[in-house]
Amino acid sequence: MAKGYGKWIGGGLGWVLGGGPLGALIGAALGSLFDIGESSDEQRGTYQSQSRPTNSGDFYISLLVLSAAVMKADGRHLKSELDFIKQFLKQNFGVEKTKEYLRVLKELLGQDIPLRQVCLQITQHTPHAYRLQIMQYLYGIAQADGSIDKSEEQVLHQIATYLNISAADAASLKAMFVKNTDSAYTILEIEKSASDEELKKAYRKMAAKYHPDKVASLGEDAMKAAQEKFRMVNQAYEDIKKERGIR
């Protein structure tokens, strides 16, 4: 990677560089790319600071670390999974950033990831809406080869639990990728027997929960990623209305 890349990615990070398991993982993955060896003591102190805000870069690094955990779950690094990640990154972050993020991901795939500690650090520093976006993306990786196997399901369940994602929210996110006749109801977190009024209330609740504005503080890129779930919520509502003949 080009000299100075560490400064580029490091400049977008907040609490990730403040210590903890994520900081250790990224430090090991990037090594001298942060150019710490050539920086001043003052600069090194900045990287080690414990009181950093949440920046958009923290979102990207969280995605990459947990991407590696899901890809490693079944002991294989599938091309379909990597293709999903590439497409997601290109759509949301552009071609140049994607090249750099994939290099970081390659390094992370060779590391042991302390899943519980990583997730607890993410939970400590991020709002619920942020973590929902991460889970949505991770289900997409696992489903990229056409199915989610038991080992992937186990890792996803662990991640959701550690991120304080409810079983209902996890099922809703999974339903985006694992389609069946009841998936629209699962996305809206209601039973098929729900009344029309309950349907409307559920839609309003989910639309508010997944509105892209919830992650506005993470920047335009994160908002783009959030728009897909919001679109799926709206589509699920429209599908059920059509099924029931509601105008």
N, C-alpha and C positions, 0 to 999 in steps of 0.2 A: 504494500500500500504506500501511497505517496507520503512523503515527509510532511508533517503538519496536520495529518488527518485527525490525530488525537485531539488537537486544539479545536478542530471543526466540530467533532461529535461531542467533545467534553463541554463546549460552550453551550450546548443545548440541554445539559443535564443539571438536575437540582439535587434532590435527596439521594439519588442513586450513588452519587460520588461522596456522600456524607458518611459512608461506612456500611457495615452490615454485609449480608451474603451477596446481594446484588452488586455492591461496590467491589467485593472481592472477585466475583465472577468476571465482571467487565474489566477489572484491572488485569486479571490473568489473561483474558482473551485479547486485550489490546496491547498489553505490555508497554513497550517503548513508544507505541503510537501516540500515547498521551504526551510524549516529549518531556516527561517529567525529569528525565535524566539531564536535560539541557536547560531546564527552567530554574528560576531563582527559588530560594527558600520561601519567599512570599507566595509564589505561584503554587509550590507544593502544598503549602498550608491551605490554600484555597481549595485544592482538590480534597483535602482531608477534613474540611469543615463539616461539623455535625448538624449545623443549622441552615439547611438549604431549602428553598421553596420547591414546590412541584412544578417542573417545567415540561414542555411538550416532549423533550428528549427522554424523560423518564417513562413516558408512555411507550415509546418505540423500544427502549431497552427491555421493559417488562414483557412486551410482545415477543422479542427475540429470545429471551431466556426461557419463557414458557413454551415457545415454539419448539425449542430444542428438547425440552422435557417430553412433549407429546410425540415428537418424531422418534425419540429414543425408546418410547414405551414398548413397542413390539419388537425391538431389536433390529429394526430395519429403517433405512433412510430412503423412503420411496420417492421416485421421480414425481409421482402425482402430487405428493405432499409438498415437495419443493416447488412444483409448478404453481400450486395454489398460493404459496407464500410469495413467490415472485409476482404473480398477477396482482395480489392484494397490495404489495408494496409499490408496484408501478402505478396502480390506479390512485393510490392515496399519497405517495411521496415523490413520484417521479423517477425517471430512469437513473439519474446519477446517484441519488440517495440509495436507491435499491441496490446498486452495485456495492456500495460500502456496507450496507446492512447485511447483505448476504455473506460478505467476508467475515463479519462479526459472527454471524450465525454458524458458519463453518467452524470457527474456533470454539464456539460454545458447545457444539455437538461432540467435541472431544473431551469435555469436562464432566465431572460428576456434579449434578445439580441437587443441592439440598432443598427439595421441593417445599417442605413445610416452612422452613425458615425464610425462603424467598417469598412465598405467598404471604406470610405474616408481615414481612416488611412492606410489601405492596399494600396490604390491607391497612396497615398503620398510617400510611401516608396518602391514601387516595380515597375519594368518595365512591359510593356504591355504583353510580352511573359509569364511572371509569372502569370498574371491575366487570360490569356487565358487558362492556364492549370487548374486553379481553376474552371473556368466556365465549362470546359469539364467534370470535375469530378462531379460537382453539377448536371448537366443534367443526368449523369449516376445514381445518387441517386434517383432523381425524377422519372426516367423511370423504376426503378428496379421492381416495382409492375406491369409493363406492360403498364402503361399509365401515362401521366402527367396531373393531374387535374387542375382546374382553380386556386385554391388557390396556388398550387405549381408554376404554370406558372406565377402568379402575383409576387410571391417572387423572382423567377428567373429573371424576367424582371427588378425588382427593383435592384437586385444585379448587373446585367449586366450594368444597367444605372449608378449606383454609382461607378462601377469599370471602367467606360469609355470604355465599350465594345460596339462596333457598333452593330446595328441591323443585319447587314449582317454577322458579325462574330458570333453573338449569334445563328443565324439561321444555320450557318455552323456547329457549335458545336452540336446543337440539332439534326441535321440530322444524326449524328453518331448513335443516339439511337432511333430516330423515323423514321423508314424506310418507304419510298414510292418510286414510280417509278422515281421521280426526285431527290432523295436524293443525288446521286452522283454529280449532277450539283449544288445542294445547298451547299454541302461540299466545292466545288471549287469556290463558290460564282459567278456563271455565269448562264445565261439563257440557256434553252435547244436549243434555236435558234442560239447560239454562233457559230462562224466559227471555223474550225479546228485550225487556227492560234490563235484565241482568246482563245481557249481551252489550247493550249500550253503555252501561256503567263500567263493565270490564274494558271495553274499548277505550273509554275516556281515561281510565286509570293507566292502561298500558301505553297509550299515546303520550301521556304526561311523563311516565317513567322513562321512556326511550326517546324522548324528544332530543334532537341533536344539540339544542341549546344547553343541555345538561353537561356536556363536555366542552363547552365553548372555551373554557379557560385553558384547554390543552392545545388550542390552535385550530386553524382551518383543516389541517390534515386529519386530526382526530374527529372533527365534525363530519368529514366526508365518510369516514368509516362508520359513524353512528347512523348515517342516513339510510343504510341498507336495512338495519333492523327496524327502523321507523317505517320504512316502505313495506316491510313484511307484515308489520302490525296492521297497517292500513289495508293491505291486500287480503289478509285473513278476515278482517271485518267485512270487506266487500264480498268475499266469497261466501261467507255465512249469510249475509243479507240476500244475496242472489239465490242461495239454496232455499231460504225461507220465504222468498218473495217480498222482502222488505224493501221499500223505496226510500 
